[in-house]
C-alpha cells in the first residue's frame, strides 16, 4: 500500500522530517490508513510545544510532501509535544480547527497511526 504513495522530502532534511516520513511509510502499509490518507487534500503543520522543531505535511493525491517549518498554505497548525503525541487522551492545540473542521478531523485520523505488529517492527 505504501508503494502507491510517492514521498517528496527536501534536500538535507532535518531529523523530524525523516522520522515522520518513516512513520508514514509504515502506517500507509495498512489498507485502512492508506484510505484515510487518500481522503486528505491540503497542507497541515506540526509544531513542537517543547522545542523549535516543526514540519509541514502536504497530501496531494498519492504524493506526500514533507518539509521543515510551517507553510503559509497550511490549513491547520497543530502544536504538540512530539514525545507525548501517542499517549491516550493527549490533546494538542489546533489553530484553524473552526475554519477547517472536516480537514482537521481527517488529519486527526491520519495522525492516529495504526499499531504495528512484531513482524512490521522486525523489518
Secondary structure as UniProt FT lines:
FT   HELIX           2..4
FT   STRAND          6..9
FT   TURN            11..12
FT   HELIX           15..27
FT   TURN            28..29
FT   HELIX           31..38
FT   STRAND          42..48
FT   STRAND          54..60
FT   TURN            61..62
FT   STRAND          63..68
FT   TURN            72..73
FT   STRAND          74..80
FT   TURN            82..86
FT   TURN            88..89
FT   STRAND          93..95
FT   TURN            97..99
FT   HELIX           101..110
FT   HELIX           118..122
//
